[in-house]
């Protein structure tokens, strides 16, 4: 869109997209933690009820990703509207 406009977009657009990417990395990290901890507990024979902390952390990260995704979609739509010819 910057190339189509021949000028840079507003700085908030880049910031929102960077935040969206950061939140995606957090979700990936939480998911990896959940998998590792679940496999370690399974080897040790620990009860499943301790999995809740990992699941809650993952759920919170997914919730934050959902909010960031909605914001990113809105910002990209606004950027497109600014890019289209009038």
PyMOL CGO cylinders between C-alpha atoms (Angstrom):
from pymol import cmd
from pymol.cgo import CYLINDER

trace = [
    CYLINDER, 0.00, 0.00, 0.00, 2.92, 2.33, 0.65, 0.3, 1, 1, 1, 1, 1, 1,
    CYLINDER, 2.92, 2.33, 0.65, 4.16, 1.69, -2.87, 0.3, 1, 1, 1, 1, 1, 1,
    CYLINDER, 4.16, 1.69, -2.87, 0.74, 2.38, -4.33, 0.3, 1, 1, 1, 1, 1, 1,
    CYLINDER, 0.74, 2.38, -4.33, 0.48, 5.65, -2.42, 0.3, 1, 1, 1, 1, 1, 1,
    CYLINDER, 0.48, 5.65, -2.42, 4.10, 6.59, -3.09, 0.3, 1, 1, 1, 1, 1, 1,
    CYLINDER, 4.10, 6.59, -3.09, 4.31, 7.76, 0.51, 0.3, 1, 1, 1, 1, 1, 1,
    CYLINDER, 4.31, 7.76, 0.51, 4.63, 6.08, 3.89, 0.3, 1, 1, 1, 1, 1, 1,
    CYLINDER, 4.63, 6.08, 3.89, 1.56, 5.16, 5.89, 0.3, 1, 1, 1, 1, 1, 1,
    CYLINDER, 1.56, 5.16, 5.89, 0.87, 6.54, 9.34, 0.3, 1, 1, 1, 1, 1, 1,
    CYLINDER, 0.87, 6.54, 9.34, 3.21, 5.26, 12.07, 0.3, 1, 1, 1, 1, 1, 1,
    CYLINDER, 3.21, 5.26, 12.07, 0.30, 3.76, 14.04, 0.3, 1, 1, 1, 1, 1, 1,
    CYLINDER, 0.30, 3.76, 14.04, -0.26, 1.27, 11.24, 0.3, 1, 1, 1, 1, 1, 1,
    CYLINDER, -0.26, 1.27, 11.24, 3.24, -0.12, 11.55, 0.3, 1, 1, 1, 1, 1, 1,
    CYLINDER, 3.24, -0.12, 11.55, 2.97, -0.14, 15.33, 0.3, 1, 1, 1, 1, 1, 1,
    CYLINDER, 2.97, -0.14, 15.33, -0.27, -2.13, 15.28, 0.3, 1, 1, 1, 1, 1, 1,
    CYLINDER, -0.27, -2.13, 15.28, 1.15, -4.66, 12.83, 0.3, 1, 1, 1, 1, 1, 1,
    CYLINDER, 1.15, -4.66, 12.83, 4.29, -5.06, 14.96, 0.3, 1, 1, 1, 1, 1, 1,
    CYLINDER, 4.29, -5.06, 14.96, 2.13, -5.61, 18.05, 0.3, 1, 1, 1, 1, 1, 1,
    CYLINDER, 2.13, -5.61, 18.05, 0.10, -8.20, 16.17, 0.3, 1, 1, 1, 1, 1, 1,
    CYLINDER, 0.10, -8.20, 16.17, 3.28, -10.06, 15.25, 0.3, 1, 1, 1, 1, 1, 1,
    CYLINDER, 3.28, -10.06, 15.25, 4.53, -9.88, 18.85, 0.3, 1, 1, 1, 1, 1, 1,
    CYLINDER, 4.53, -9.88, 18.85, 1.26, -11.32, 20.14, 0.3, 1, 1, 1, 1, 1, 1,
    CYLINDER, 1.26, -11.32, 20.14, 1.49, -14.17, 17.63, 0.3, 1, 1, 1, 1, 1, 1,
    CYLINDER, 1.49, -14.17, 17.63, 4.96, -14.99, 18.97, 0.3, 1, 1, 1, 1, 1, 1,
    CYLINDER, 4.96, -14.99, 18.97, 3.60, -14.99, 22.53, 0.3, 1, 1, 1, 1, 1, 1,
    CYLINDER, 3.60, -14.99, 22.53, 0.86, -17.47, 21.55, 0.3, 1, 1, 1, 1, 1, 1,
    CYLINDER, 0.86, -17.47, 21.55, 3.45, -19.70, 19.90, 0.3, 1, 1, 1, 1, 1, 1,
    CYLINDER, 3.45, -19.70, 19.90, 5.61, -19.57, 23.00, 0.3, 1, 1, 1, 1, 1, 1,
    CYLINDER, 5.61, -19.57, 23.00, 2.69, -20.38, 25.33, 0.3, 1, 1, 1, 1, 1, 1,
    CYLINDER, 2.69, -20.38, 25.33, 1.72, -23.31, 23.12, 0.3, 1, 1, 1, 1, 1, 1,
    CYLINDER, 1.72, -23.31, 23.12, 5.27, -24.67, 23.16, 0.3, 1, 1, 1, 1, 1, 1,
    CYLINDER, 5.27, -24.67, 23.16, 5.36, -24.32, 26.96, 0.3, 1, 1, 1, 1, 1, 1,
    CYLINDER, 5.36, -24.32, 26.96, 2.07, -26.18, 27.24, 0.3, 1, 1, 1, 1, 1, 1,
    CYLINDER, 2.07, -26.18, 27.24, 3.31, -29.04, 25.06, 0.3, 1, 1, 1, 1, 1, 1,
    CYLINDER, 3.31, -29.04, 25.06, 6.63, -29.36, 26.89, 0.3, 1, 1, 1, 1, 1, 1,
    CYLINDER, 6.63, -29.36, 26.89, 5.07, -29.23, 30.34, 0.3, 1, 1, 1, 1, 1, 1,
    CYLINDER, 5.07, -29.23, 30.34, 2.33, -31.70, 29.40, 0.3, 1, 1, 1, 1, 1, 1,
    CYLINDER, 2.33, -31.70, 29.40, 4.86, -34.21, 28.06, 0.3, 1, 1, 1, 1, 1, 1,
    CYLINDER, 4.86, -34.21, 28.06, 7.06, -33.80, 31.17, 0.3, 1, 1, 1, 1, 1, 1,
    CYLINDER, 7.06, -33.80, 31.17, 4.09, -34.36, 33.48, 0.3, 1, 1, 1, 1, 1, 1,
    CYLINDER, 4.09, -34.36, 33.48, 3.01, -37.40, 31.49, 0.3, 1, 1, 1, 1, 1, 1,
    CYLINDER, 3.01, -37.40, 31.49, 6.46, -38.95, 31.91, 0.3, 1, 1, 1, 1, 1, 1,
    CYLINDER, 6.46, -38.95, 31.91, 6.43, -38.25, 35.63, 0.3, 1, 1, 1, 1, 1, 1,
    CYLINDER, 6.43, -38.25, 35.63, 2.87, -39.48, 36.12, 0.3, 1, 1, 1, 1, 1, 1,
    CYLINDER, 2.87, -39.48, 36.12, 1.71, -36.19, 37.66, 0.3, 1, 1, 1, 1, 1, 1,
    CYLINDER, 1.71, -36.19, 37.66, -2.02, -35.45, 37.87, 0.3, 1, 1, 1, 1, 1, 1,
    CYLINDER, -2.02, -35.45, 37.87, -3.61, -33.59, 34.96, 0.3, 1, 1, 1, 1, 1, 1,
    CYLINDER, -3.61, -33.59, 34.96, -5.09, -30.82, 37.12, 0.3, 1, 1, 1, 1, 1, 1,
    CYLINDER, -5.09, -30.82, 37.12, -1.76, -28.98, 37.09, 0.3, 1, 1, 1, 1, 1, 1,
    CYLINDER, -1.76, -28.98, 37.09, -2.14, -28.43, 33.34, 0.3, 1, 1, 1, 1, 1, 1,
    CYLINDER, -2.14, -28.43, 33.34, -4.59, -25.61, 34.11, 0.3, 1, 1, 1, 1, 1, 1,
    CYLINDER, -4.59, -25.61, 34.11, -1.93, -22.89, 34.48, 0.3, 1, 1, 1, 1, 1, 1,
    CYLINDER, -1.93, -22.89, 34.48, -0.53, -23.59, 31.02, 0.3, 1, 1, 1, 1, 1, 1,
    CYLINDER, -0.53, -23.59, 31.02, -3.99, -23.73, 29.48, 0.3, 1, 1, 1, 1, 1, 1,
    CYLINDER, -3.99, -23.73, 29.48, -5.04, -20.48, 31.15, 0.3, 1, 1, 1, 1, 1, 1,
    CYLINDER, -5.04, -20.48, 31.15, -1.87, -18.73, 29.97, 0.3, 1, 1, 1, 1, 1, 1,
    CYLINDER, -1.87, -18.73, 29.97, -2.49, -19.98, 26.44, 0.3, 1, 1, 1, 1, 1, 1,
    CYLINDER, -2.49, -19.98, 26.44, -6.14, -18.91, 26.58, 0.3, 1, 1, 1, 1, 1, 1,
    CYLINDER, -6.14, -18.91, 26.58, -5.16, -15.42, 27.72, 0.3, 1, 1, 1, 1, 1, 1,
    CYLINDER, -5.16, -15.42, 27.72, -2.58, -15.16, 24.94, 0.3, 1, 1, 1, 1, 1, 1,
    CYLINDER, -2.58, -15.16, 24.94, -5.18, -16.26, 22.37, 0.3, 1, 1, 1, 1, 1, 1,
    CYLINDER, -5.18, -16.26, 22.37, -7.60, -13.66, 23.71, 0.3, 1, 1, 1, 1, 1, 1,
    CYLINDER, -7.60, -13.66, 23.71, -4.95, -10.95, 23.31, 0.3, 1, 1, 1, 1, 1, 1,
    CYLINDER, -4.95, -10.95, 23.31, -4.20, -12.22, 19.81, 0.3, 1, 1, 1, 1, 1, 1,
    CYLINDER, -4.20, -12.22, 19.81, -7.89, -11.99, 18.93, 0.3, 1, 1, 1, 1, 1, 1,
    CYLINDER, -7.89, -11.99, 18.93, -8.01, -8.34, 20.01, 0.3, 1, 1, 1, 1, 1, 1,
    CYLINDER, -8.01, -8.34, 20.01, -4.77, -7.53, 18.16, 0.3, 1, 1, 1, 1, 1, 1,
    CYLINDER, -4.77, -7.53, 18.16, -6.05, -9.29, 15.03, 0.3, 1, 1, 1, 1, 1, 1,
    CYLINDER, -6.05, -9.29, 15.03, -9.25, -7.23, 15.02, 0.3, 1, 1, 1, 1, 1, 1,
    CYLINDER, -9.25, -7.23, 15.02, -7.23, -4.04, 15.40, 0.3, 1, 1, 1, 1, 1, 1,
    CYLINDER, -7.23, -4.04, 15.40, -4.83, -5.08, 12.63, 0.3, 1, 1, 1, 1, 1, 1,
    CYLINDER, -4.83, -5.08, 12.63, -7.70, -5.86, 10.27, 0.3, 1, 1, 1, 1, 1, 1,
    CYLINDER, -7.70, -5.86, 10.27, -9.30, -2.49, 10.99, 0.3, 1, 1, 1, 1, 1, 1,
    CYLINDER, -9.30, -2.49, 10.99, -6.05, -0.63, 10.49, 0.3, 1, 1, 1, 1, 1, 1,
    CYLINDER, -6.05, -0.63, 10.49, -5.34, -2.45, 7.23, 0.3, 1, 1, 1, 1, 1, 1,
    CYLINDER, -5.34, -2.45, 7.23, -8.83, -1.61, 6.00, 0.3, 1, 1, 1, 1, 1, 1,
    CYLINDER, -8.83, -1.61, 6.00, -8.24, 2.07, 6.84, 0.3, 1, 1, 1, 1, 1, 1,
    CYLINDER, -8.24, 2.07, 6.84, -4.88, 1.97, 5.07, 0.3, 1, 1, 1, 1, 1, 1,
    CYLINDER, -4.88, 1.97, 5.07, -6.57, 0.49, 2.02, 0.3, 1, 1, 1, 1, 1, 1,
    CYLINDER, -6.57, 0.49, 2.02, -9.19, 3.21, 2.04, 0.3, 1, 1, 1, 1, 1, 1,
    CYLINDER, -9.19, 3.21, 2.04, -6.43, 5.84, 2.16, 0.3, 1, 1, 1, 1, 1, 1,
    CYLINDER, -6.43, 5.84, 2.16, -4.64, 4.07, -0.71, 0.3, 1, 1, 1, 1, 1, 1,
    CYLINDER, -4.64, 4.07, -0.71, -7.58, 3.78, -3.11, 0.3, 1, 1, 1, 1, 1, 1,
    CYLINDER, -7.58, 3.78, -3.11, -8.01, 6.62, -5.60, 0.3, 1, 1, 1, 1, 1, 1,
    CYLINDER, -8.01, 6.62, -5.60, -10.81, 9.05, -4.87, 0.3, 1, 1, 1, 1, 1, 1,
]
cmd.load_cgo(trace, "trace")
